[in-house]
Amino acid sequence: MDNRISALRKARRISQAELADAVGVTRQTIISLENGRYNASLLLAHKIARYFGLTIEDVFLFDEEDAP
Amino acid sequence: MLCQFFGSSDYGRSLRRRRLAGAGLLALGALGCLCYTLLLRSGGPLPGYARSFYLGFSCGLALAGAVLLLRAQRLLAHPQEQKRARVREQDEREQSITLRAFALAGLITFYLCAAALLVAVAVDRTVAKALLAVMAVYAAAFLAARWALAKRM
């Protein structure tokens, strides 16, 4: 699943460590999310979206092909 | 149950429980060492390798307890370190990796036991029975865990 975390973070001049600290995960998790190697849980997706003041759909781009 | 005991949402409480568990393990290990010294060191009914095993097991238990106790105590005394440890332990990606690693390790162990059983059955019946018992226990534990989890979800 694609996401706009990196773009949103850079636009707001927020470091990966700051975002990780704000949503309660490690910096490595943010790196993995940005690289698309890890898909966030619903809870984490909600925390990240709320941090940016957006909805989950605005941050995480759901692709029909990702569906099981 | 262990996860619920050690993985409380209140990390400070979880650390205090770990400290208690560490002290318990340390006491148990020390008791084992004491029993070895008083009852087994000078001989006794057990063979040498069994005595060595019990001593090693007791020392390992005491060491693990001491490490658990000291780590929990250190984290309770240093809030910054505690925060870092909490994030590391409760990070969902780390937890996901650990769970997958457990699942993979279990699967590999099961298949290796099956492969070893094919060899052992021709060499040593006792070893074959032990391997079969391990596989049966694993399968039973898997089914029980699956049933219990399915009821909760």
Backbone of each chain as ProteinMPNN parsed JSONL, in Angstrom:
{"seq_chain_A": "MDNRISALRKARRISQAELADAVGVTRQTIISLENGRYNASLLLAHKIARYFGLTIEDVFLFDEEDAP", "coords_chain_A": {"N_chain_A": [[0.846, -1.197, 0.0], [0.624, 2.131, -0.962], [1.773, 5.279, 0.387], [1.629, 8.689, 1.62], [3.375, 9.624, 3.465], [6.103, 10.382, 3.587], [6.189, 12.604, 1.819], [4.352, 14.341, 3.058], [5.575, 14.725, 5.494], [7.995, 15.931, 4.783], [7.029, 18.247, 3.624], [6.088, 19.534, 5.834], [8.359, 19.912, 7.242], [9.259, 17.998, 9.131], [11.081, 15.706, 11.041], [11.952, 12.208, 10.649], [12.375, 11.029, 13.102], [10.996, 12.738, 14.822], [8.349, 12.377, 13.986], [8.089, 9.651, 14.504], [8.375, 9.68, 17.285], [6.115, 11.127, 17.987], [3.989, 9.461, 17.265], [4.536, 7.195, 18.635], [6.233, 5.051, 17.805], [9.17, 3.283, 16.542], [11.941, 4.886, 14.841], [12.759, 3.34, 12.743], [10.466, 2.023, 11.982], [8.983, 4.074, 10.816], [10.675, 4.592, 8.647], [10.437, 2.149, 7.275], [7.713, 2.222, 6.663], [7.624, 4.436, 4.965], [9.169, 3.489, 2.885], [7.544, 1.557, 1.929], [7.797, -1.02, 2.763], [6.53, -1.997, 4.923], [3.225, -2.335, 6.117], [1.072, -0.195, 7.803], [-0.781, -0.731, 10.869], [-4.325, -0.406, 11.491], [-4.68, 1.217, 13.692], [-2.19, 2.561, 13.936], [-2.145, 3.845, 11.463], [-4.285, 5.546, 11.821], [-3.297, 7.164, 13.898], [-1.135, 8.416, 12.62], [-2.412, 9.777, 10.527], [-4.01, 11.502, 12.024], [-2.056, 12.973, 13.276], [-1.071, 14.472, 11.162], [-3.3, 15.914, 10.673], [-5.175, 14.982, 8.886], [-7.307, 12.716, 6.951], [-7.358, 9.092, 7.058], [-7.517, 8.092, 4.469], [-6.408, 10.179, 3.05], [-3.742, 10.0, 3.599], [-2.911, 7.337, 3.323], [-2.81, 5.379, 0.477], [-5.068, 3.443, -0.855], [-4.975, 0.584, -2.794], [-6.763, -1.399, -5.066], [-5.512, -3.717, -5.839], [-3.993, -4.384, -3.686], [-5.668, -5.608, -1.982], [-6.582, -8.638, -0.253]], "CA_chain_A": [[0.0, 0.0, 0.0], [1.39, 3.378, -1.025], [1.353, 6.324, 1.33], [2.221, 10.005, 1.378], [4.001, 10.033, 4.73], [7.37, 11.086, 3.32], [5.884, 13.916, 1.227], [3.7, 15.179, 4.079], [6.577, 15.016, 6.52], [8.945, 16.894, 4.224], [6.319, 19.526, 3.434], [5.935, 20.177, 7.153], [9.71, 19.955, 7.832], [9.277, 17.152, 10.329], [12.026, 14.598, 10.858], [11.394, 10.868, 10.894], [12.431, 10.79, 14.555], [9.906, 13.511, 15.449], [7.083, 11.699, 13.68], [8.1, 8.383, 15.256], [8.155, 10.018, 18.69], [4.735, 11.601, 18.15], [3.003, 8.378, 17.134], [4.913, 6.1, 19.538], [6.909, 3.902, 17.178], [10.593, 3.546, 16.329], [12.246, 5.573, 13.575], [12.863, 2.3, 11.72], [9.106, 1.75, 11.499], [8.642, 5.165, 9.876], [11.461, 4.353, 7.43], [9.816, 1.014, 6.567], [6.427, 2.685, 6.115], [7.897, 5.327, 3.816], [9.699, 2.684, 1.776], [6.512, 0.618, 1.482], [8.135, -2.395, 3.147], [5.651, -2.394, 6.026], [1.907, -1.695, 6.109], [0.675, 0.183, 9.162], [-2.061, -1.222, 11.379], [-5.362, 0.633, 11.448], [-4.427, 2.132, 14.809], [-1.06, 3.42, 13.601], [-2.577, 4.687, 10.346], [-5.14, 6.58, 12.415], [-2.433, 8.08, 14.652], [-0.343, 9.204, 11.67], [-3.334, 10.694, 9.847], [-4.425, 12.522, 12.995], [-0.891, 13.828, 13.493], [-0.994, 15.417, 10.043], [-4.582, 16.61, 10.568], [-5.838, 14.506, 7.663], [-7.98, 11.424, 7.129], [-6.508, 7.951, 6.681], [-7.5, 7.999, 2.994], [-5.534, 11.221, 2.514], [-2.334, 9.629, 3.838], [-2.662, 5.989, 2.795], [-3.481, 5.259, -0.818], [-5.494, 2.054, -0.987], [-5.045, 0.076, -4.159], [-7.562, -2.626, -5.111], [-4.623, -4.877, -6.004], [-3.443, -4.724, -2.376], [-6.654, -6.379, -1.22], [-6.281, -10.068, -0.322]], "C_chain_A": [[0.883, 1.248, 0.0], [0.908, 4.356, 0.046], [2.119, 7.611, 1.047], [2.959, 10.517, 2.616], [5.249, 10.87, 4.47], [7.101, 12.497, 2.786], [5.277, 14.867, 2.261], [4.704, 15.628, 5.135], [7.547, 16.094, 6.03], [8.294, 18.266, 4.043], [6.191, 20.292, 4.745], [7.263, 20.297, 7.891], [9.767, 19.212, 9.177], [10.242, 15.998, 10.072], [11.323, 13.262, 11.129], [11.338, 10.582, 12.388], [11.295, 11.521, 15.266], [8.552, 12.834, 15.221], [6.968, 10.401, 14.483], [7.775, 8.635, 16.725], [6.683, 10.388, 18.933], [3.71, 10.466, 18.083], [3.398, 7.122, 17.918], [5.446, 4.852, 18.873], [8.386, 4.24, 17.018], [10.783, 4.256, 14.98], [12.297, 4.559, 12.434], [11.49, 1.961, 11.142], [8.662, 2.823, 10.509], [9.386, 4.968, 8.556], [10.815, 3.236, 6.603], [8.471, 1.388, 5.948], [6.665, 3.531, 4.865], [8.406, 4.552, 2.607], [8.673, 1.689, 1.233], [6.818, -0.822, 1.852], [7.222, -2.906, 4.263], [4.338, -1.629, 5.928], [1.467, -1.425, 7.542], [-0.635, -0.493, 9.56], [-3.068, -0.071, 11.291], [-5.116, 1.691, 12.528], [-3.283, 3.101, 14.483], [-1.416, 4.366, 12.453], [-3.419, 5.85, 10.871], [-4.291, 7.623, 13.154], [-1.654, 9.002, 13.704], [-1.236, 10.233, 10.969], [-3.74, 11.837, 10.774], [-3.276, 13.493, 13.266], [-0.781, 14.891, 12.387], [-2.295, 16.222, 9.875], [-5.355, 16.223, 9.324], [-6.61, 13.223, 7.969], [-7.023, 10.313, 6.686], [-6.39, 7.855, 5.155], [-6.6, 9.047, 2.361], [-4.052, 10.819, 2.616], [-1.992, 8.293, 3.19], [-3.496, 5.769, 1.548], [-3.813, 3.791, -1.074], [-5.626, 1.68, -2.45], [-5.826, -1.236, -4.135], [-6.686, -3.873, -5.202], [-3.997, -5.302, -4.683], [-4.379, -5.62, -1.583], [-6.377, -7.87, -1.358], [-7.292, -10.823, -1.177]], "O_chain_A": [[1.766, 1.403, 0.843], [-0.217, 4.263, 0.538], [3.12, 7.616, 0.33], [3.138, 11.724, 2.779], [5.427, 11.935, 5.061], [7.709, 13.465, 3.242], [5.64, 16.041, 2.332], [4.674, 16.768, 5.6], [7.876, 17.033, 6.754], [8.917, 19.303, 4.274], [6.187, 21.523, 4.769], [7.295, 20.735, 9.041], [10.248, 19.725, 10.188], [10.217, 15.387, 9.003], [10.26, 13.205, 11.746], [10.388, 9.976, 12.883], [10.7, 10.987, 16.202], [7.727, 12.732, 16.128], [5.924, 10.088, 15.055], [6.998, 7.899, 17.334], [6.092, 10.013, 19.946], [2.685, 10.509, 18.765], [2.696, 6.112, 17.879], [5.162, 3.734, 19.303], [8.807, 5.355, 17.323], [9.911, 4.228, 14.11], [11.928, 4.869, 11.301], [11.367, 1.651, 9.957], [8.043, 2.52, 9.489], [8.814, 5.149, 7.481], [10.664, 3.361, 5.387], [8.13, 0.937, 4.854], [5.995, 3.362, 3.846], [8.121, 4.901, 1.462], [8.901, 1.055, 0.203], [6.192, -1.747, 1.333], [7.155, -4.109, 4.515], [4.332, -0.422, 5.686], [1.489, -2.319, 8.388], [-1.482, -0.789, 8.716], [-2.701, 1.079, 11.05], [-5.315, 2.886, 12.31], [-3.39, 4.304, 14.722], [-1.039, 5.538, 12.464], [-3.281, 6.987, 10.42], [-4.541, 8.823, 13.044], [-1.529, 10.202, 13.948], [-0.87, 11.401, 10.833], [-3.804, 12.994, 10.358], [-3.497, 14.688, 13.462], [-0.444, 16.046, 12.647], [-2.37, 17.11, 9.026], [-6.1, 17.031, 8.769], [-6.574, 12.71, 9.087], [-6.015, 10.568, 6.026], [-5.317, 7.576, 4.619], [-6.083, 8.841, 1.263], [-3.225, 11.252, 1.813], [-0.931, 8.132, 2.589], [-4.714, 5.944, 1.551], [-2.95, 3.002, -1.459], [-6.292, 2.359, -3.233], [-5.582, -2.09, -3.282], [-7.054, -4.942, -4.714], [-3.525, -6.432, -4.551], [-3.966, -6.301, -0.645], [-5.985, -8.334, -2.429], [-7.18, -12.038, -1.336]]}, "seq_chain_B": "MLCQFFGSSDYGRSLRRRRLAGAGLLALGALGCLCYTLLLRSGGPLPGYARSFYLGFSCGLALAGAVLLLRAQRLLAHPQEQKRARVREQDEREQSITLRAFALAGLITFYLCAAALLVAVAVDRTVAKALLAVMAVYAAAFLAARWALAKRM", "coords_chain_B": {"N_chain_B": [[-1.05, -15.27, 28.525], [1.334, -14.617, 29.776], [2.056, -12.462, 28.198], [0.053, -10.71, 28.862], [0.686, -10.344, 31.481], [3.302, -9.241, 31.505], [3.129, -7.331, 29.551], [1.705, -4.958, 30.136], [-0.424, -2.096, 29.593], [0.366, 0.05, 31.034], [3.511, 0.882, 31.276], [5.343, 1.248, 33.337], [4.188, -0.199, 35.407], [4.333, -2.705, 34.298], [7.106, -3.016, 34.279], [7.639, -3.09, 37.006], [6.418, -5.476, 37.641], [8.02, -7.196, 36.194], [10.386, -6.87, 37.563], [9.731, -8.051, 39.956], [9.27, -10.662, 39.054], [11.843, -11.24, 38.177], [13.229, -11.206, 40.609], [12.018, -13.397, 41.772], [12.826, -15.485, 40.042], [15.568, -15.349, 40.452], [15.707, -16.045, 43.155], [14.717, -18.646, 42.987], [16.653, -19.879, 41.389], [18.879, -19.561, 43.078], [18.042, -21.138, 45.177], [18.049, -23.593, 43.925], [20.798, -23.884, 43.457], [21.657, -23.994, 46.069], [20.415, -26.342, 46.929], [21.787, -28.122, 45.303], [24.367, -27.844, 46.346], [24.029, -28.719, 48.993], [22.819, -31.25, 48.773], [23.566, -32.706, 46.446], [26.216, -32.33, 45.593], [28.169, -33.867, 46.852], [27.807, -36.336, 45.771], [25.347, -38.641, 45.838], [22.197, -40.033, 44.601], [21.975, -39.478, 41.902], [23.206, -39.59, 38.475], [26.382, -38.295, 37.224], [26.125, -36.493, 34.982], [23.502, -35.64, 35.199], [23.522, -34.305, 37.625], [25.232, -32.207, 36.977], [23.691, -30.984, 35.039], [21.471, -30.058, 36.532], [22.761, -28.229, 38.175], [23.755, -26.4, 36.285], [21.328, -25.541, 35.192], [20.137, -24.301, 37.397], [21.977, -22.232, 37.87], [21.719, -20.838, 35.463], [19.065, -20.02, 35.638], [19.19, -18.341, 37.868], [20.93, -16.399, 36.888], [19.477, -15.376, 34.694], [17.302, -14.332, 36.091], [18.609, -12.365, 37.601], [19.5, -10.636, 35.585], [17.036, -9.815, 34.484], [15.924, -8.542, 36.707], [17.824, -6.484, 37.238], [17.776, -5.027, 34.85], [15.088, -4.147, 34.724], [15.034, -2.628, 37.041], [16.898, -0.653, 36.422], [15.644, 0.608, 34.233], [13.388, 1.593, 35.509], [14.535, 3.5, 37.079], [15.572, 5.338, 35.317], [14.012, 7.539, 33.472], [14.194, 8.448, 30.744], [15.532, 6.394, 29.39], [13.675, 4.444, 29.899], [11.514, 5.314, 28.402], [12.517, 5.04, 25.802], [12.904, 2.255, 25.748], [10.284, 1.395, 26.077], [9.035, 2.294, 23.717], [10.498, 0.795, 21.881], [9.818, -1.846, 22.619], [7.026, -1.866, 22.365], [6.557, -1.205, 19.803], [4.778, -1.656, 16.835], [5.736, -2.799, 14.468], [8.075, -4.114, 15.27], [6.92, -5.978, 16.998], [5.405, -7.408, 15.198], [7.419, -8.494, 13.589], [8.692, -10.129, 15.467], [6.632, -11.965, 16.089], [6.246, -13.185, 13.598], [8.756, -14.303, 13.25], [8.764, -16.147, 15.342], [6.714, -17.848, 14.448], [7.829, -18.8, 12.07], [10.167, -20.03, 13.037], [9.007, -22.037, 14.578], [7.727, -23.545, 12.604], [9.921, -24.375, 11.046], [11.3, -25.903, 12.955], [9.429, -27.928, 13.387], [9.319, -29.207, 10.85], [11.99, -29.995, 10.632], [12.116, -31.778, 12.74], [10.426, -33.735, 11.738], [11.919, -34.591, 9.54], [14.197, -35.52, 10.865], [13.045, -37.577, 12.267], [12.546, -39.484, 10.339], [15.089, -40.482, 9.923], [15.875, -41.214, 12.511], [14.099, -43.234, 13.241], [15.087, -45.489, 12.094], [17.427, -45.837, 13.396], [17.481, -45.358, 16.272], [15.109, -46.231, 18.539], [14.171, -44.937, 20.834], [14.93, -42.258, 20.525], [13.439, -41.695, 18.26], [10.85, -41.936, 19.308], [10.902, -39.82, 21.12], [11.161, -37.632, 19.384], [8.779, -37.865, 17.996], [7.012, -37.391, 20.07], [7.603, -34.717, 20.655], [6.731, -33.513, 18.279], [4.024, -34.178, 18.399], [3.208, -32.821, 20.711], [3.711, -30.215, 19.918], [1.885, -29.961, 17.769], [-0.53, -30.343, 19.16], [-0.44, -28.17, 20.928], [-0.505, -26.1, 19.089], [-3.046, -26.453, 17.901], [-4.678, -26.096, 20.156], [-4.039, -23.454, 20.861], [-4.904, -22.157, 18.58], [-7.624, -22.68, 18.647], [-8.337, -21.384, 21.044], [-7.658, -18.738, 20.421], [-9.327, -18.254, 18.241], [-11.769, -18.248, 19.489], [-11.63, -15.91, 20.908], [-11.413, -13.91, 19.017]], "CA_chain_B": [[-1.088, -14.842, 29.913], [2.61, -13.941, 30.046], [2.013, -11.172, 27.512], [-0.806, -9.83, 29.645], [1.361, -10.072, 32.746], [4.457, -8.368, 31.312], [2.887, -6.311, 28.534], [0.651, -4.046, 30.567], [-0.41, -0.815, 28.885], [1.152, 0.913, 31.901], [4.833, 0.261, 31.163], [5.968, 1.27, 34.664], [3.625, -1.328, 36.15], [4.9, -3.899, 33.681], [8.497, -3.128, 34.744], [7.631, -3.501, 38.414], [6.093, -6.907, 37.632], [9.223, -7.898, 35.728], [11.361, -6.833, 38.66], [9.271, -9.076, 40.897], [9.517, -11.958, 38.417], [13.303, -11.408, 38.2], [13.61, -11.563, 41.978], [11.53, -14.769, 41.966], [13.716, -16.4, 39.309], [16.856, -15.321, 41.145], [15.55, -16.829, 44.389], [14.555, -20.049, 42.593], [17.98, -20.324, 40.958], [19.734, -19.641, 44.27], [17.567, -22.308, 45.925], [18.557, -24.753, 43.177], [22.242, -23.971, 43.725], [21.78, -24.407, 47.479], [20.053, -27.768, 46.968], [22.895, -28.857, 44.702], [25.494, -27.826, 47.279], [23.733, -29.494, 50.205], [22.34, -32.626, 48.554], [24.065, -33.442, 45.283], [27.636, -32.128, 45.26], [29.004, -34.957, 47.374], [27.427, -37.626, 45.191], [23.899, -38.813, 45.798], [21.713, -41.102, 43.726], [21.905, -39.082, 40.49], [24.463, -39.679, 37.727], [27.15, -37.044, 37.139], [25.623, -35.537, 33.994], [22.23, -35.085, 35.705], [23.876, -33.315, 38.657], [25.765, -31.033, 36.269], [22.565, -30.317, 34.374], [20.681, -29.319, 37.525], [23.555, -27.077, 38.612], [23.744, -25.435, 35.181], [19.964, -25.011, 35.085], [19.935, -23.379, 38.527], [22.811, -21.047, 37.636], [21.093, -20.11, 34.352], [17.839, -19.412, 36.176], [19.609, -17.233, 38.743], [21.515, -15.359, 36.035], [18.376, -14.748, 33.956], [16.556, -13.544, 37.078], [19.404, -11.183, 37.959], [19.475, -9.727, 34.424], [15.681, -9.251, 34.421], [15.778, -7.657, 37.858], [18.67, -5.293, 37.091], [17.302, -4.226, 33.708], [13.836, -3.485, 35.121], [15.377, -1.608, 38.043], [17.588, 0.441, 35.717], [14.648, 1.341, 33.45], [12.511, 2.327, 36.444], [15.282, 4.623, 37.654], [15.961, 6.291, 34.261], [12.805, 7.75, 32.639], [14.486, 8.554, 29.311], [15.804, 5.027, 28.905], [12.402, 3.721, 29.995], [10.686, 5.727, 27.263], [13.087, 4.398, 24.606], [12.636, 0.813, 25.833], [8.843, 1.199, 25.875], [8.748, 2.444, 22.283], [11.112, -0.352, 21.203], [9.071, -3.072, 22.927], [5.62, -1.79, 21.966], [6.496, -0.852, 18.386], [3.993, -2.717, 16.189], [6.55, -3.504, 13.472], [8.939, -5.029, 16.029], [6.08, -7.073, 17.489], [5.029, -8.211, 14.033], [8.612, -9.254, 13.205], [8.908, -11.169, 16.48], [5.602, -12.999, 15.927], [6.521, -13.935, 12.37], [9.968, -15.094, 13.492], [8.33, -17.279, 16.165], [5.944, -18.756, 13.594], [8.77, -19.417, 11.135], [11.038, -20.923, 13.813], [8.193, -23.199, 14.941], [7.51, -24.341, 11.39], [11.204, -24.997, 10.682], [11.568, -26.939, 13.962], [8.5, -29.035, 13.143], [9.745, -29.95, 9.656], [13.274, -30.636, 10.923], [11.8, -32.94, 13.577], [9.862, -34.753, 10.839], [13.038, -35.129, 8.757], [15.046, -36.284, 11.788], [12.287, -38.78, 12.648], [12.739, -40.468, 9.272], [16.406, -41.093, 10.142], [15.954, -41.792, 13.858], [13.281, -44.443, 13.36], [15.909, -46.619, 11.66], [18.654, -45.907, 14.21], [17.215, -45.464, 17.714], [13.664, -46.147, 18.763], [13.892, -43.961, 21.895], [15.034, -40.919, 19.924], [12.273, -41.559, 17.367], [9.676, -41.693, 20.153], [11.038, -38.46, 21.67], [10.859, -36.691, 18.297], [7.343, -37.973, 17.734], [6.332, -36.732, 21.198], [7.782, -33.264, 20.461], [5.842, -33.1, 17.185], [2.634, -34.295, 18.869], [2.961, -31.721, 21.656], [3.661, -28.981, 19.115], [0.612, -29.948, 17.035], [-1.611, -30.158, 20.141], [-0.356, -26.783, 21.411], [-0.941, -25.244, 17.977], [-4.503, -26.554, 17.769], [-5.287, -25.489, 21.35], [-3.854, -21.999, 20.76], [-5.759, -21.698, 17.486], [-9.011, -22.747, 19.136], [-8.516, -20.335, 22.051], [-7.609, -17.426, 19.746], [-10.519, -18.141, 17.394], [-12.892, -17.923, 20.359], [-11.484, -14.527, 21.381], [-11.444, -12.93, 17.923]], "C_chain_B": [[0.191, -14.092, 30.277], [2.628, -12.556, 29.433], [1.177, -10.188, 28.319], [-0.096, -9.405, 30.924], [2.48, -9.045, 32.559], [4.17, -7.207, 30.368], [1.753, -5.373, 28.885], [0.741, -2.732, 29.801], [0.329, 0.238, 29.715], [2.55, 0.287, 31.984], [5.556, 0.212, 32.513], [5.499, 0.087, 35.505], [4.211, -2.643, 35.634], [6.344, -4.117, 34.162], [8.56, -3.583, 36.202], [7.305, -5.005, 38.524], [7.313, -7.721, 37.193], [10.28, -7.965, 36.82], [11.024, -7.922, 39.684], [9.56, -10.476, 40.342], [11.013, -12.265, 38.419], [13.776, -11.846, 39.571], [13.193, -13.009, 42.271], [12.44, -15.784, 41.29], [15.069, -16.508, 39.998], [16.801, -16.178, 42.405], [15.455, -18.32, 44.073], [15.903, -20.66, 42.175], [18.913, -20.513, 42.139], [19.357, -20.865, 45.104], [18.076, -23.592, 45.263], [20.034, -24.975, 43.45], [22.484, -24.477, 45.149], [21.476, -25.904, 47.619], [21.188, -28.612, 46.4], [24.039, -28.981, 45.696], [25.236, -28.759, 48.471], [23.455, -30.972, 49.923], [23.09, -33.409, 47.473], [25.578, -33.361, 45.057], [28.493, -33.326, 45.69], [28.593, -36.326, 46.815], [25.932, -37.75, 45.092], [23.505, -39.841, 44.761], [21.78, -40.762, 42.233], [23.251, -39.255, 39.786], [25.1, -38.295, 37.552], [26.556, -36.03, 36.176], [24.326, -34.883, 34.457], [22.518, -34.023, 36.756], [24.384, -32.041, 38.0], [24.647, -30.248, 35.599], [21.771, -29.47, 35.368], [21.433, -28.09, 38.023], [23.536, -25.982, 37.537], [22.392, -24.758, 35.038], [19.698, -23.973, 36.183], [20.719, -22.091, 38.326], [22.202, -20.179, 36.528], [19.858, -19.354, 34.804], [18.187, -18.181, 37.022], [20.152, -16.068, 37.916], [20.418, -14.608, 35.267], [17.551, -13.851, 34.878], [17.282, -12.257, 37.429], [19.377, -10.156, 36.826], [18.117, -9.019, 34.325], [15.472, -8.206, 35.523], [16.554, -6.356, 37.656], [18.191, -4.396, 35.957], [16.044, -3.45, 34.082], [14.122, -2.361, 36.115], [16.011, -0.387, 37.377], [16.579, 1.29, 34.929], [13.709, 2.143, 34.35], [13.21, 3.575, 36.991], [15.649, 5.692, 36.613], [14.796, 6.495, 33.294], [13.082, 7.831, 31.133], [14.739, 7.187, 28.689], [14.52, 4.212, 28.889], [11.52, 4.043, 28.788], [11.176, 5.05, 25.978], [12.764, 2.898, 24.589], [11.168, 0.517, 25.566], [8.488, 1.272, 24.394], [9.281, 1.231, 21.514], [10.266, -1.622, 21.4], [7.646, -3.048, 22.39], [5.452, -1.395, 20.504], [5.82, -1.985, 17.611], [4.79, -3.484, 15.137], [7.474, -4.523, 14.155], [8.139, -6.239, 16.506], [5.687, -8.007, 16.352], [6.206, -9.088, 13.591], [8.835, -10.41, 14.174], [7.903, -12.312, 16.314], [5.862, -13.848, 14.685], [7.743, -14.837, 12.546], [9.637, -16.334, 14.325], [7.624, -18.317, 15.297], [6.879, -19.526, 12.656], [9.665, -20.423, 11.849], [10.282, -22.196, 14.197], [7.997, -24.139, 13.765], [8.785, -25.089, 11.0], [11.512, -26.147, 11.643], [10.7, -28.172, 13.702], [8.96, -29.878, 11.953], [11.086, -30.647, 9.866], [13.073, -31.875, 11.796], [11.272, -34.078, 12.699], [10.973, -35.411, 10.022], [13.927, -36.002, 9.639], [14.374, -37.595, 12.185], [12.485, -39.894, 11.615], [14.069, -41.204, 9.431], [16.402, -41.866, 11.462], [15.19, -43.103, 13.98], [14.079, -45.688, 12.945], [17.121, -46.829, 12.568], [18.342, -46.18, 15.688], [15.732, -45.214, 17.991], [13.304, -45.082, 19.812], [13.912, -42.541, 21.348], [13.824, -40.659, 19.025], [11.015, -41.244, 18.17], [9.701, -40.273, 20.713], [10.675, -37.418, 20.612], [9.355, -36.667, 17.999], [6.542, -37.257, 18.827], [6.425, -35.213, 21.051], [6.81, -32.758, 19.393], [4.371, -33.146, 17.617], [2.284, -33.149, 19.811], [2.834, -30.399, 20.898], [2.306, -28.868, 18.399], [-0.554, -29.697, 17.988], [-1.635, -28.713, 20.642], [-0.854, -25.817, 20.34], [-2.463, -25.247, 17.87], [-5.215, -25.894, 18.945], [-5.208, -23.964, 21.271], [-4.781, -21.424, 19.693], [-7.225, -21.64, 17.927], [-9.272, -21.599, 20.117], [-8.539, -18.95, 21.395], [-8.855, -17.19, 18.892], [-11.751, -17.764, 18.24], [-12.863, -16.447, 20.789], [-11.634, -13.505, 20.274], [-12.733, -13.044, 17.108]], "O_chain_B": [[0.159, -13.082, 30.98], [3.129, -11.601, 30.026], [1.519, -9.013, 28.452], [-0.244, -8.277, 31.392], [2.603, -8.101, 33.34], [4.887, -6.207, 30.38], [0.934, -5.031, 28.033], [1.825, -2.301, 29.408], [0.855, 1.206, 29.166], [2.749, -0.712, 32.676], [6.286, -0.736, 32.801], [6.283, -0.545, 36.213], [4.536, -3.552, 36.399], [6.756, -5.248, 34.42], [9.431, -4.368, 36.58], [7.841, -5.707, 39.381], [7.6, -8.784, 37.742], [10.971, -8.971, 36.982], [11.903, -8.61, 40.202], [10.032, -11.356, 41.062], [11.413, -13.408, 38.636], [14.614, -12.739, 39.696], [13.919, -13.75, 42.933], [12.786, -16.811, 41.875], [15.642, -17.59, 40.117], [17.725, -16.939, 42.691], [16.023, -19.154, 44.778], [16.244, -21.783, 42.547], [19.651, -21.497, 42.207], [20.221, -21.541, 45.663], [18.476, -24.543, 45.935], [20.475, -26.107, 43.651], [23.387, -25.275, 45.399], [22.174, -26.632, 48.325], [21.516, -29.672, 46.933], [24.611, -30.056, 45.877], [26.126, -29.496, 48.896], [23.806, -31.84, 50.721], [23.232, -34.628, 47.571], [26.154, -34.229, 44.401], [29.413, -33.736, 44.984], [29.0, -37.359, 47.347], [25.306, -37.02, 44.324], [24.36, -40.451, 44.118], [21.656, -41.651, 41.391], [24.306, -39.093, 40.4], [24.441, -37.267, 37.712], [26.481, -34.843, 36.494], [24.07, -33.718, 34.153], [21.866, -32.979, 36.794], [24.023, -30.936, 38.403], [24.65, -29.017, 35.589], [21.44, -28.317, 35.09], [20.834, -27.042, 38.267], [23.331, -24.804, 37.832], [22.313, -23.554, 34.795], [19.118, -22.916, 35.933], [20.211, -20.998, 38.573], [22.17, -18.952, 36.633], [19.629, -18.21, 34.414], [17.561, -17.128, 36.903], [19.873, -14.904, 38.204], [20.422, -13.379, 35.195], [17.153, -12.751, 34.496], [16.671, -11.194, 37.543], [19.248, -8.956, 37.07], [18.044, -7.808, 34.116], [14.916, -7.133, 35.287], [16.023, -5.266, 37.87], [18.194, -3.171, 36.075], [15.933, -2.257, 33.801], [13.53, -1.284, 36.041], [15.704, 0.755, 37.719], [16.641, 2.519, 34.948], [13.287, 3.243, 33.992], [12.565, 4.57, 37.322], [15.996, 6.817, 36.974], [14.615, 5.691, 32.38], [12.288, 7.335, 30.333], [14.232, 6.868, 27.614], [14.295, 3.398, 27.993], [10.867, 3.163, 28.226], [10.382, 4.557, 25.176], [12.397, 2.344, 23.553], [10.833, -0.475, 24.919], [7.746, 0.436, 23.876], [8.616, 0.707, 20.62], [10.034, -2.373, 20.452], [7.111, -4.086, 22.001], [4.327, -1.264, 20.021], [6.234, -3.14, 17.713], [4.559, -4.675, 14.928], [7.633, -5.647, 13.679], [8.607, -7.375, 16.433], [5.642, -9.226, 16.514], [6.03, -10.261, 13.263], [9.13, -11.531, 13.759], [8.273, -13.484, 16.387], [5.718, -15.07, 14.714], [7.773, -15.97, 12.065], [10.146, -17.424, 14.066], [7.9, -19.513, 15.394], [6.741, -20.736, 12.473], [9.901, -21.523, 11.35], [10.836, -23.294, 14.149], [8.086, -25.359, 13.9], [8.746, -26.274, 10.667], [11.929, -27.225, 11.22], [11.17, -29.307, 13.786], [8.99, -31.106, 12.029], [11.309, -31.745, 9.356], [13.755, -32.886, 11.627], [11.629, -35.24, 12.895], [10.977, -36.627, 9.831], [14.359, -37.079, 9.229], [15.046, -38.601, 12.414], [12.579, -41.073, 11.956], [14.174, -42.39, 9.119], [16.857, -43.008, 11.531], [15.59, -43.987, 14.738], [13.784, -46.798, 13.388], [17.766, -47.877, 12.516], [18.875, -47.12, 16.278], [15.192, -44.143, 17.715], [12.276, -44.413, 19.702], [13.041, -41.727, 21.657], [13.259, -39.566, 19.019], [10.213, -40.398, 17.776], [8.671, -39.602, 20.779], [9.974, -36.447, 20.897], [8.754, -35.614, 17.783], [5.534, -36.606, 18.551], [5.449, -34.502, 21.291], [6.157, -31.728, 19.563], [3.578, -32.277, 17.254], [1.199, -32.574, 19.723], [1.968, -29.577, 21.196], [1.667, -27.816, 18.422], [-1.463, -28.93, 17.67], [-2.698, -28.105, 20.768], [-1.537, -24.839, 20.642], [-3.093, -24.195, 17.763], [-6.227, -25.216, 18.765], [-6.177, -23.267, 21.572], [-5.365, -20.355, 19.868], [-7.953, -20.695, 17.625], [-10.3, -20.926, 20.034], [-9.342, -18.094, 21.767], [-9.373, -16.075, 18.827], [-12.648, -17.062, 17.775], [-13.902, -15.822, 21.004], [-11.949, -12.347, 20.547], [-12.925, -12.296, 16.15]]}, "name": "protein", "num_of_chains": 2, "seq": "MDNRISALRKARRISQAELADAVGVTRQTIISLENGRYNASLLLAHKIARYFGLTIEDVFLFDEEDAPMLCQFFGSSDYGRSLRRRRLAGAGLLALGALGCLCYTLLLRSGGPLPGYARSFYLGFSCGLALAGAVLLLRAQRLLAHPQEQKRARVREQDEREQSITLRAFALAGLITFYLCAAALLVAVAVDRTVAKALLAVMAVYAAAFLAARWALAKRM"}
